[in-house]
Amino acid sequence: MFPTISRFLVCLCICCLFPVAESDDTVDCSTDSRGFNGDTFNVTCPAGCASAITSVWGTGVYTNDSSICRAAIHDGRLTDAGGQVTVYRWPGQDSYLGSYKNGVQTSYHGSWDGSFAFTRDTVWCSTDSTVFDDDPFTFTCKSIFQLYSVTCPAGCSPYQWNRRVWGTGVYRSDSSICRAAIHDGRITDDGGQVTVYRWPGQDSYQGSGQNGIQTSYWESWDGSFAFTRDTVWCSTDSTVFDDDPFTVTCPAGCSDRYSAPVWGTGVYGSDSSICRAAIHDGRITDDGGQMTVYRWPGQDSYQGSTQNDIETYGYSYYYSSFAFTRVCRDSLGMEDETIKDGDITASSYRQSRPPWAARLNGDSAWRPSSPFEGSWIQVDLGQRTTVSGVITQGYGWRYITQCQVRYINHDGTWANVTSPTGHSMG
């Protein structure tokens, strides 16, 4: 919980007790990279460093005051038998993710002014071509969803102060990976291998009890991890995905994330928060969950509303949208009789003109027995459905010139379909 203070004390000890490395490339288990000149250098590590009491911060890229030899074992470059390894100097990072790999536990740390790694082929987001000499050159971009695999030992379930976990689905970066993996259902207390994805920092982390592990709530933090890259955070919108449809898993606690706005009702502007839209649409609760998202074309307007404690906003034309049902490109069944006769009712009808005769392109029509004004026809779609349009059709020389379209709410009350300005449509 106090990484900066702990780090300061460790650094003091290193500076006082360990000399700067000489030109001899044989080092001890505590040697860090700061005593070497040049952007790349070779060192030979002794045996037995895996259990040495020396600090390492990071995964893949390590702070420059980390033990080179223990970092090399952690990164899979050496075994505990020691050996030679090439070290590349790297720039400082905004954060360093701790993890357990190859018998070495590393720690999380925030921003630091220098780093090292055991490869120079990985680049960071701001790298340009001027840092390379070769033509052509090959490199690997560092994804926002960096991944690595760890093997957890058995017996991680019991709580200890250094095994704390913050979050649900997406976890604070200094949480215990193995206890988080048990909490998330990826492994049991028997241990096992799990793939971990680096995630951006979150506005908040929701605590919960799952699989015998209790995690804690935390506010904003600058780094996270998860066990899937399909999980999104509360502010994620649909523009970051390429597939259609795509599946996402929302974290808990998105209802009160007012900084993640939503535009629309049923069909949402593509830059709306997916998770808050899903709560608004009744697909998930504030506990989070998984849902499938479908791309929709841009709409001329988006209607704001309040549903399930989420307020959405109205908006004019936007170029793209998403929804939690497929785009309605075909009829819903009034023409091909997918909608059955018993699902079509009316306020009244003449014996020869029942409501189920009101099918598109049929050989008859519905006709009320009472005066036309105030008459209604109702179609039960059988399930929650997004309707993107209504087609009316006359019969012979008879046809309507004006109507009103209504729908039933979750609570059983009826409401008019309205424009974004509140005018009834029809």
NORVENFEN-V884785 format. One record per residue. N is the residue number from 0. PHI is phi in degrees with one decimal (NA if undefined). NEAR is the number of other ideal C-beta (glycine too) atoms within 10 Angstrom. D_FIRST is the distance of its C-alpha to the first C-alpha in Angstrom with 2 decimals. Layout:
BEGIN
N/PHI/NEAR/D_FIRST  N/PHI/NEAR/D_FIRST
END
This chain:
BEGIN
0/NA/7/0.00  1/-126.2/8/3.83  2/-62.5/15/6.03  3/-67.6/8/8.91  4/-66.2/9/9.44  5/-58.9/13/9.25  6/-64.1/18/11.50  7/-61.3/10/13.75  8/-66.0/10/14.48  9/-64.7/15/15.28  10/-62.3/14/17.43  11/-60.4/10/19.30  12/-64.7/12/20.15  13/-63.8/17/21.43  14/-62.9/11/23.49  15/-81.0/7/25.00  16/-102.6/8/25.75  17/-116.5/15/26.60  18/-74.3/8/29.62  19/-66.1/10/30.10  20/-62.2/20/31.71  21/-83.8/9/35.46  22/-67.7/6/37.83  23/-63.8/8/37.94  24/-83.5/15/35.81  25/-83.4/13/34.95  26/-121.6/23/31.40  27/-107.9/16/29.21  28/-65.3/20/26.01  29/-96.5/18/23.83  30/-64.1/23/25.75  31/-109.2/26/24.03  32/-86.1/25/25.96  33/-72.6/15/26.18  34/-89.8/13/29.26  35/-107.1/22/31.42  36/-97.6/8/33.82  37/88.0/8/34.77  38/-84.7/11/33.13  39/-147.0/11/33.70  40/-157.5/18/34.24  41/-108.4/10/34.72  42/-134.0/20/33.18  43/-114.8/14/34.13  44/-91.6/28/31.38  45/-76.7/15/32.30  46/-77.1/13/31.95  47/86.1/12/29.16  48/-80.6/26/26.09  49/-58.5/18/24.32  50/-99.8/10/23.32  51/-67.3/17/22.88  52/-89.9/8/19.82  53/-138.3/20/19.01  54/-91.0/22/16.12  55/-137.5/25/16.54  56/-120.0/27/14.64  57/122.2/27/16.36  58/-144.4/25/19.01  59/83.0/22/22.61  60/-118.1/25/21.75  61/-121.2/30/19.68  62/-60.6/27/18.52  63/-70.8/21/21.49  64/-102.9/22/19.91  65/-79.4/25/19.15  66/-63.6/29/21.62  67/-62.1/29/24.57  68/-69.2/32/25.93  69/-69.0/28/22.90  70/-64.2/32/22.25  71/-65.4/26/25.95  72/-67.8/26/25.75  73/-56.4/26/22.76  74/-83.1/23/24.86  75/80.4/11/27.94  76/-82.9/20/29.96  77/-134.2/24/30.47  78/-101.8/15/30.50  79/-70.6/17/29.60  80/-77.6/12/33.22  81/84.1/19/32.36  82/139.0/15/34.56  83/-92.8/13/34.91  84/-145.2/21/32.70  85/-95.5/13/33.04  86/-114.4/24/30.11  87/-115.1/18/30.09  88/-76.1/18/28.42  89/-125.6/22/26.52  90/-72.7/13/25.37  91/-63.1/13/21.83  92/-114.2/21/19.91  93/-68.6/11/17.97  94/-159.0/20/15.21  95/-129.1/26/15.02  96/-91.4/25/14.45  97/-81.8/21/13.43  98/-163.0/22/15.96  99/-113.1/19/18.09  100/-145.8/19/21.66  101/53.1/17/24.59  102/81.5/14/22.88  103/-121.1/21/20.13  104/-98.3/15/16.42  105/-104.5/25/14.90  106/-115.0/21/11.40  107/-77.5/21/10.40  108/-148.8/25/10.75  109/-77.3/17/12.09  110/-56.5/10/15.59  111/-144.3/20/17.30  112/-89.8/10/20.95  113/-160.2/15/22.39  114/-144.9/23/22.33  115/-145.0/24/24.62  116/-149.2/19/25.79  117/-109.8/19/28.68  118/-151.9/13/30.71  119/-116.8/15/32.00  120/-81.9/10/33.40  121/-83.0/16/30.30  122/-116.3/14/30.15  123/-103.1/13/27.71  124/-60.1/8/28.73  125/-90.2/6/30.30  126/-64.0/14/32.35  127/-113.0/7/36.08  128/-75.2/8/39.09  129/-71.5/6/39.64  130/-85.5/10/37.16  131/-105.3/14/39.36  132/-99.4/6/42.65  133/-75.9/6/44.13  134/-144.8/6/46.36  135/-79.4/5/45.46  136/-133.7/10/41.84  137/-116.7/7/39.47  138/-149.7/13/35.79  139/-121.5/9/33.12  140/-73.7/10/31.20  141/-82.4/16/27.46  142/-74.4/11/27.20  143/-62.4/12/24.59  144/-102.4/15/24.53  145/-60.9/17/24.02  146/-129.1/13/24.28  147/-158.2/18/23.98  148/-113.6/10/24.63  149/-132.6/18/22.79  150/-113.3/14/24.22  151/-88.5/23/22.15  152/-76.3/12/23.32  153/-76.1/12/24.57  154/85.3/10/22.80  155/-85.8/23/19.34  156/-60.2/16/19.81  157/-57.1/10/18.91  158/-72.4/12/15.46  159/-139.2/9/13.24  160/-60.1/6/9.66  161/-92.3/7/9.26  162/-120.4/16/11.34  163/-69.1/18/9.63  164/-134.7/26/11.31  165/-120.1/24/11.39  166/119.3/30/14.91  167/-143.4/22/18.54  168/83.3/26/20.60  169/-116.4/29/18.25  170/-118.0/29/14.64  171/-58.2/23/11.48  172/-65.3/26/11.60  173/-99.3/22/8.56  174/-75.7/24/10.09  175/-64.2/24/12.36  176/-61.3/26/15.63  177/-69.2/27/17.92  178/-70.0/25/16.80  179/-64.1/29/16.79  180/-65.4/26/20.23  181/-67.0/25/21.48  182/-56.5/26/20.33  183/-83.7/23/22.16  184/79.8/11/25.21  185/-82.2/19/25.33  186/-139.2/20/25.50  187/-105.0/15/25.98  188/-69.7/18/24.56  189/-76.6/12/27.21  190/84.3/16/25.09  191/141.7/16/26.64  192/-89.9/11/26.35  193/-144.1/19/24.63  194/-96.6/13/24.68  195/-116.0/24/21.54  196/-112.0/19/21.93  197/-73.0/22/19.65  198/-127.3/25/19.49  199/-68.0/16/18.97  200/-62.9/16/16.19  201/-114.0/26/17.08  202/-68.5/15/17.72  203/-159.8/19/16.15  204/-127.7/26/15.19  205/-92.0/22/17.35  206/-82.3/15/16.50  207/-164.1/17/19.45  208/-109.4/10/20.98  209/-145.4/13/22.81  210/52.7/15/24.31  211/79.5/12/22.83  212/-117.8/23/19.17  213/-100.7/13/17.42  214/-102.6/25/14.79  215/-112.4/14/12.95  216/-79.7/14/13.67  217/-149.6/19/11.62  218/-84.8/9/13.32  219/-55.2/9/13.87  220/-145.4/22/11.87  221/-92.3/14/13.60  222/-159.3/20/14.01  223/-146.4/26/14.93  224/-145.2/26/17.04  225/-150.1/22/19.83  226/-107.8/21/22.65  227/-153.8/18/25.40  228/-99.6/15/26.29  229/-84.8/13/28.47  230/-70.5/21/25.64  231/-116.9/26/25.57  232/-104.2/23/23.38  233/-60.4/25/24.83  234/-91.9/17/26.34  235/-65.0/20/27.96  236/-110.6/21/31.75  237/-77.8/25/34.55  238/-71.5/11/35.34  239/-87.6/10/32.75  240/-109.0/19/34.66  241/-102.6/7/37.99  242/-76.0/8/39.22  243/-147.0/13/41.45  244/-80.2/15/40.49  245/-136.6/17/36.82  246/-112.9/11/34.43  247/-132.4/19/30.88  248/-119.0/17/28.24  249/-87.4/29/26.60  250/-75.7/26/23.18  251/-77.6/23/23.11  252/86.5/22/22.93  253/-85.6/29/25.19  254/-57.7/17/27.73  255/-97.4/13/26.13  256/-88.6/18/25.18  257/-67.7/9/28.06  258/-77.9/9/27.18  259/-113.2/19/28.47  260/-74.1/18/32.22  261/-133.9/26/34.92  262/-118.2/24/38.62  263/117.9/28/41.27  264/-143.0/20/42.17  265/81.9/22/42.74  266/-116.0/24/42.88  267/-120.6/30/40.03  268/-57.6/25/39.85  269/-63.7/19/38.16  270/-95.1/17/35.44  271/-80.1/26/34.38  272/-63.1/27/31.07  273/-61.5/28/32.00  274/-68.2/32/29.72  275/-70.5/28/30.77  276/-64.4/31/34.37  277/-65.4/25/34.12  278/-66.5/24/33.09  279/-56.9/24/35.89  280/-84.3/24/38.35  281/80.0/13/37.49  282/-80.9/20/36.33  283/-138.5/19/32.90  284/-103.9/15/31.15  285/-70.5/18/27.80  286/-77.4/15/26.38  287/85.4/23/26.94  288/149.2/17/29.17  289/-103.1/14/31.40  290/-153.6/17/34.49  291/-100.7/12/37.06  292/-115.4/22/37.65  293/-113.9/17/41.11  294/-75.9/18/42.11  295/-127.7/24/44.77  296/-67.1/10/47.04  297/-61.6/13/46.57  298/-111.4/21/47.95  299/-68.1/9/50.22  300/-158.0/14/48.05  301/-126.0/24/44.98  302/-95.2/20/45.17  303/-82.3/14/42.30  304/-164.7/16/41.78  305/-118.8/10/39.46  306/-141.9/15/38.80  307/53.0/16/36.15  308/67.8/11/34.38  309/-113.6/22/34.06  310/-96.9/13/36.23  311/-109.5/25/37.52  312/-109.9/16/39.59  313/-82.2/16/43.10  314/-154.8/19/43.91  315/-83.0/10/47.00  316/-57.9/10/47.64  317/-137.4/18/44.76  318/-75.8/10/45.39  319/-154.2/14/43.40  320/-146.4/23/41.90  321/-143.7/24/40.28  322/-152.0/21/40.84  323/-105.4/21/40.08  324/-134.2/19/43.72  325/-67.7/14/46.02  326/-61.7/15/48.18  327/-81.8/14/51.42  328/-100.1/6/54.02  329/-124.2/10/56.48  330/-68.4/14/58.10  331/-87.8/15/56.50  332/129.4/15/59.67  333/-70.8/19/62.28  334/-89.5/15/64.58  335/-91.6/12/64.12  336/68.9/11/63.92  337/-60.4/13/60.37  338/-82.0/19/60.22  339/-79.6/11/62.79  340/-56.0/12/65.64  341/-67.9/8/64.15  342/-90.0/16/61.02  343/-117.0/19/63.20  344/-125.9/15/64.54  345/-150.6/19/66.29  346/-64.8/13/67.51  347/-168.2/13/71.06  348/-164.1/20/73.16  349/-81.6/12/76.72  350/-55.1/7/77.75  351/-89.0/9/78.34  352/-133.8/16/75.20  353/-72.6/17/72.20  354/-62.3/22/68.61  355/-72.9/21/67.95  356/-81.5/19/70.74  357/-86.2/21/68.41  358/-87.9/21/67.16  359/-63.4/11/67.04  360/58.6/8/70.17  361/-88.6/15/71.87  362/-105.4/7/75.53  363/-151.4/13/75.08  364/-160.6/18/72.92  365/-82.9/20/71.57  366/-142.4/20/73.74  367/-69.0/18/73.09  368/-84.3/12/76.02  369/-93.3/11/75.18  370/-54.0/8/75.05  371/-60.8/8/72.60  372/-64.2/7/70.70  373/89.6/8/67.76  374/-73.1/17/68.07  375/-144.6/13/65.03  376/-127.4/15/64.17  377/-124.8/13/60.89  378/-119.6/17/59.26  379/-92.1/12/56.69  380/-82.2/13/54.44  381/85.8/12/53.07  382/-158.5/6/49.39  383/-61.7/12/46.97  384/-138.8/12/48.30  385/-88.1/16/47.78  386/-104.3/14/51.25  387/-101.6/16/51.70  388/-172.6/6/55.40  389/-128.0/11/58.50  390/-110.7/8/61.98  391/-113.8/12/65.16  392/-144.7/14/68.63  393/-79.7/10/72.06  394/-134.4/15/75.02  395/66.2/6/78.28  396/-94.4/5/78.89  397/-97.9/8/76.58  398/-163.6/10/72.99  399/-91.7/11/70.52  400/-112.1/6/69.72  401/-155.7/6/66.76  402/-153.6/13/64.13  403/-125.2/10/60.74  404/-107.2/13/57.83  405/-128.9/13/55.58  406/-141.5/11/52.81  407/-99.2/11/51.39  408/-84.3/9/47.87  409/-57.9/9/45.51  410/-87.4/5/46.90  411/89.6/6/50.49  412/-89.0/7/51.52  413/-97.8/9/53.24  414/-140.3/11/52.27  415/-76.9/13/54.07  416/-73.1/14/52.83  417/-123.2/14/52.44  418/-78.1/12/51.95  419/-58.3/17/48.86  420/-89.5/8/51.03  421/95.1/9/51.67  422/-83.3/9/55.27  423/-62.8/12/56.44  424/-101.0/11/57.17  425/147.5/14/60.42
END
